[in-house]
Every structure is written in C-alpha cells, then in structure tokens.
Amino acid sequence: MKLFRIRGGVHPEYRKELASEKAIVAMPLPRLLRVPLQQHVGAPAEPVVAIGDTVGKGQLIARAQGAVSAPVHAPTSGAVVDIANLTAPHPSGLPQRTIVIESDGRDAWAELPPPIEDPLSASPREIARRVGECGIVGLGGATFPAAVKLDLRSRHELDILVMNGAECEPYLTCDDRLMRERAPEIIDGVRIMAHALGVDRVIIAIESNKPQALESMTRAAAGVANLSVIGIPTRYPMGSERHLVQALTGRETPARQLTADIGVVVHNVGTAHAVHQAVRYGRPLISRVVTVSGHGVCEPGNVEVPLGTMVSELIAFRGGLTEEAPRLLTGGPMMGQPLPSLDVPVIKGTSGILALTKEETRIQPAQACIRCGSCVSACPVGLVPVDMVALVRKDNLDEAAAAGVMDCISCGSCAYICPAHIPLVQYFNYAKGRLNAIQRDEQKRDRVKRLVEARAARMAKLAEAKRAAMAARKAAAAPPKPDPDSPPAAAQ
Amino acid sequence: MLTAVGSLAMLGVTFGTLLGIASRYLRVDENPLEAELEALLPGSQCGQCGFAGCKQAASALAAGQAKPTLCPPGGRALAAALAERLGVSVDLSDTEELEPEVAFVNEDICIGCMRCLQDCSSDALVGGPKQIHTVITDICHGCGKCAKVCPTEAIEMRPVPITLANWHWHKPDPRQYMN
C-alpha cells in the first residue's frame, strides 16, 4: 500500500525495550478502589449508588450525563464506603468526585447485559448503545466516549476506519502487548466497529518498530475481507490521528475539523478490545492494560489494572521505586502529564505510569534562542514555534492565536528538538489554556448580558402590570361615574 | 481680489446654511459613539464604575468625563479596547487585573430576607422568603451588590473556584529561560 509523507516529527529514543518483552500480568485486587466520576472527555457521570450499598463487579455506579459523557462501573464486587472529593490523576492535583469501593474479595460479577447475538448483523445503533452503556472511551489517552465516535454515520459520510496501533510515544508498550497477546479479540472488536460504522475499508496501522505485533495482527486478520494490517514508518507523532490519516490516505484534516469530516474515523486498538468484551460478553470497561516503566521503577512491565487502583499500589506491585523522587508521569514522556502524587487512581485514560530518573529526563536550564529553526522543521502541524513563543512570552495572546497557537497539538516535538532547551510546548499549553479561559469568560459575559436584559424587560413589565392593577383598583374604588367609557385616569 | 473674497464668502454662507439645515433635519438623537462604547462594555449593569449602568458609563466616556479604565470587570483588555475606540492613549500599568469573584452565601447565617435577590441584575441569586438563598455561580458576574445589602453579612465575595474544568497550565518560569 502506498503511504504518504507527513511533515515534521522527531525520532526520540524509544526505550520501549524496558517493558516490551514483559507479558501482560493481572494486578492482584486492591482492598480499596477509588473510581473517579470523570474519566472521559465531557460531562462527569452522576452516582447512582449511595454510601453503604453493595455492588457487584461490573455494576453501574454512575450514569452518563448528557450526549458526550460515559458511565462508570464497579471494578470489583464489594461495598461503597465513600463518595468524596479525592485528588485526581491530573497535574493540578485538584480534587474530583470519586466513589470509593471496598472489595469483598470475591470479585463476583453483577448481572451483566446479555451478549449481542451475531453482532455483525445487529443494528449499528444497538452496538453504539451497548458500547456507550459499557462506559467505553478512547483508550489511546484522549478518552473521548467511543459510542459517540461509533455513531458518526448519521452526520458524516464515512468510508475508512483506521485502527491506531502506532503507539508512537516512547516507553509505552500496552497496545503492543495487547496486539501480540490478544490479536483475535482485537480483530473481532474491529469487525464489530467497522460494521457499526458502515465503512467499506479498515486499516490497522502499526509502527514498524513492533514487528511481533504486526505479525500476530496480520495472522489474526487473515481472511477478513477489506481489512489490511499496515506497517508504518516509526516517527513521532505518527499516532496523532490527523497524521496517521494523512500518512495512510493522503487526506489532510483541515484545521479545527475532525477526521470524520474527511470520511475517516480513528479508534485505538485497545478500544477495539474493550468493544469486543462489551459486545460479546456484556462486560463494561473496568480494567485496562497499563505500562509501568522507566528506570525509576524496579520491575517495568505491562499490568492489567482494575480502574481505581492507586498508582502507589501499582508501583509497589512492580517492586517499588528505585530512587527517592523520580519524575512521575501518566501517559508517555512526550505528551504525558506529571502526577501530583502517587496517591491517585488509575483511570480509563492511563496508558502508562512512568517513573523517570534524572539521567532519563535530562532536564536542563533553558538558554537563549539561537533561531536555528529546528522547531519549525519539527512541528508536525506546520507552525512556527520560534515566533509563537516570543509572542506568548510577552503575553501577546491575540497575535499568538493569529499565528496558530490553538492549532498546536501539544506533541512536544519542538521542545524535544530545541538545542537551547526552551520549554516551547509548555509555553503553548499555557497560551492555549489562557485563550480558552478568555473565551469562556466572553461566553459567560454574553450569557450574563442576555440575562440582565431579560431581567430588565421583566421588571419593566412587572412595573407596568402593577401600575395597571393600581389604576384598575382605583377605578373600582371610585364612586360610579356618569360616563363608563371614560378612561380610568379621568376618574380622578 | 473682491471676486475672490466675495466668492469665498458666498461659498461660506451657502455651505453654512446647508450644514445648518442638515444638522436640523438629519439630526441623530443618540450619539452613535455611545452605542458603540456600550456594546464594548460588559452590559451587566453592575455599577462598579460609579455610574448607574453601562449606558450611563458609555455616555460619560463619550463626553470625555470618564477614563477608559473605569470598568473594573473589563480589566486591561477592555480599557485598551475603549481607549482605541476613543482614540486616546491610556496608561494601563496601574489598571489592576481584578481577580474574578463570585458571591457565596454562608448558609448558616442567611435568614432568607430576599433583599439580595432584588439587587442582582442577572438573577444569579435564587431563594424564597425565609428559605436559604444560593448563588448560581455560572451567571454571577461578581459585582458585589448583594454582599452590600445583606443585613446579616451572610454573603461574601470569593475568587472563582479553580476546578478541573477551568484549570490551565501556568506560564513557564521566565528565569528558566535566559535571554
């Protein structure tokens, strides 16, 4: 198959060998599981259990709210002991509503929805509904509710489903291991998703640095019509959906649009595995494979972790930390976020937990920009980081927005390549956050303005009604007039 | 010489008359500048500028009786926009960027008198007589009028709480970046 060039990108040291040869192991069940209500993009879920309730494994504990949202299920059987605000696995360290479940050790399934008989002839609606009910979100890290992306047929003309097995972030190997070990299940999930989307072509794209995954997926996909498994060049950020689509189809996604607008849907291979579980067995998303890696952890590996497990317990399961204070990240080293502490839960979007030593991070003080232009050639979306950073440093955000800072995908290629170690992507993340905040403020101001005008109109109406009522009363109280046709004001 | 003076005088008289007539028949009642300035202002009628509302503030601005920095909720961005529209230069260095605030009702001491409800221009306060009142923070514009009228001082102004939904990365430390 012909592949197309993508612009920019970098070749970081992949360091995947730390965990890539470690088979997926199951995490022993922790005593307490802390399940946050927002593990997805969209509105947080709303609890449907109360403190003291007993729940079965896979039972719904919080339902989705609104069109873009995802429900949350109990990762094991036990009792709900608390619904509290606990630290979220988020760089801010802010609290988030979390349901705490104490395991009863039996790990007994609740009554699950029945499997969908013959999903390849079921209606696409039914599959999307099941995927939504099972709380499945994009497991590549973006955590967008998968059901919404399976129901795109109504609004977009779709012809290709791309399964993202690129896993271009260094260190991470969870998708690699999943594809090596559970290829038939993934292929089954892919076929179900392709049927739901009604596409006529499926491409499973895997970076060529994962030959075993490529081989096992090719074997599992043999004989499936219109499905091809493709090895793609290893280059960061190949796993960005826009870049993957461009590399495979040559179609470029316009700025601020979706790949669906050009007829392509991208799902992660882990999501396909979860879809298989949901459709064939009725099992909701209550665990995921997490890569625990970095030289800061004693035994790197890939672990199937019940959602809600504390990161501290997961690290203890992998032999603990090798040094006092390594740099802790959730996700990969390029786009991952620092963790506020080890006392945060693993959630649906946790693809990796990295503990990086000083030698690995090689954080160095920034120096003056020498205007070498490396960031310009590395930027995969064609921006000019060197100019944008100058604007952001002066808080000249309007001009930074005009220079395209909102189109930055935060891949970090510029900051990685910068010989002066300038924290470019950090500046852009700040600028994007500020610009979003300004936009939110503007929306609020417009809303308030409308409400103020509505109130003023209402008050005027009330005053008018009061005056009219008063006049009517006065007219009624006044002695009968000779001329009943005269206006009430004339009665005085 | 006389012709020149005469013709210029004639021109002056003609155009003067025309302008006089035009100013009478094509008169615009409202200063269009005021409307434009009012559109720039937040429109929440909070009164923090010292005028009764945004409309009055706009006319004061148009008449040159107020500074472009008059609107505290608008902050620096609004001051700059107003100054640009008015064509004046403005010193923004001492315009404080106010931290946005919202009202908070201390439920232990709210007596449900409904006075704050009457003063809220955006209906952000809800409650009934002798029922504890509360604030819809999403539409509270932080003018603080309710806090002033509350007889039990149950309302205080608090900074807008930072949540996972509105948190964003801070600016990298400039000391890390030498020039």
Contacts between the chains, C-beta under 8 A, distances in Angstrom:
chain1	res1	chain2	res2	distance
A	38	B	164	7.1
A	88	B	164	6.0
A	90	B	164	6.0
A	90	B	167	7.8
A	91	B	169	7.6
A	92	B	162	7.6
A	92	B	164	6.8
A	92	B	167	4.5
A	94	B	162	6.8
A	94	B	163	6.5
A	94	B	164	5.4
A	94	B	167	6.1
A	96	B	164	5.9
A	365	B	176	6.3
A	365	B	178	7.5
A	366	B	176	5.0
A	366	B	177	4.3
A	366	B	178	6.5
A	367	B	178	6.0
A	368	B	178	5.9
A	368	B	179	5.3
A	392	B	171	7.8
A	393	B	174	7.2
A	393	B	177	7.4
A	395	B	171	7.8
A	422	B	177	6.0
A	423	B	172	4.6
A	423	B	176	6.7
A	423	B	177	7.2
A	426	B	169	6.8
A	426	B	172	4.6
A	427	B	171	7.2
A	427	B	172	5.8
A	429	B	168	7.7
A	429	B	169	4.5
A	430	B	168	7.0
A	430	B	169	4.8
A	430	B	170	6.4
A	430	B	171	4.7
A	430	B	172	6.8
A	432	B	168	7.5
A	433	B	167	7.9
A	433	B	168	2.3
A	433	B	169	5.3
A	434	B	168	6.5
A	436	B	168	6.7
A	437	B	166	6.6
A	437	B	168	6.1
A	438	B	77	8.0
A	440	B	166	6.8
A	441	B	100	7.5
A	444	B	138	7.1
A	444	B	139	7.4
A	444	B	141	7.7
A	445	B	42	5.3
A	445	B	43	7.5
A	445	B	44	7.4
A	445	B	141	7.6
A	447	B	138	7.8
A	447	B	139	6.1
A	448	B	42	7.4
A	448	B	43	7.5
A	448	B	44	5.0
A	448	B	122	4.8
A	448	B	139	5.7
A	448	B	141	4.8
A	449	B	42	7.0
A	449	B	43	3.9
A	449	B	44	6.6
A	451	B	122	4.4
A	451	B	123	5.8
A	451	B	124	7.9
A	451	B	139	5.8
A	452	B	43	6.2
A	452	B	44	5.6
A	452	B	45	5.5
A	452	B	121	4.9
A	452	B	122	5.1
A	453	B	43	7.6
A	454	B	123	7.9
A	455	B	121	6.3
A	455	B	122	6.7
A	455	B	123	5.4
A	456	B	45	7.7
A	456	B	121	7.8
